[in-house]
């Protein structure tokens, strides 16, 4: 599918404390809803803002993690979610070697998340 072939970077929004734990473990095993659903949810650049608004509205203390799709291509599962849009999921822990960067995801004065400029 096109999404799979074209994906160069996928993103994970998570609590900063969960990311700190991942750095200590050497892998990221997911957070809250990931554990409930049995896989780690990721977003593409195109779905990132909607994901933040739907699942993380007004939440502070978050980070955004950029993941190199080429480094996890063999373990990404593309599955339909909202309105049939395909989202990348991992059913195994994310190896930290696949991470490009991790940055804080602060809120602006209106309570909306402020994304790093290098995403869009």
Secondary structure, 3 states (H helix, E strand, C coil): CHHHHHCCEEEEEEEHHHHHHHHHHCEECCCHHHHHHCCEECECCCCHHHHHHHHCCCCCCEEEEEEEHHHHCCCEEEEECHHHCEEEEECCCEEHHHEEEEEECCECCCCCECCCCCCC
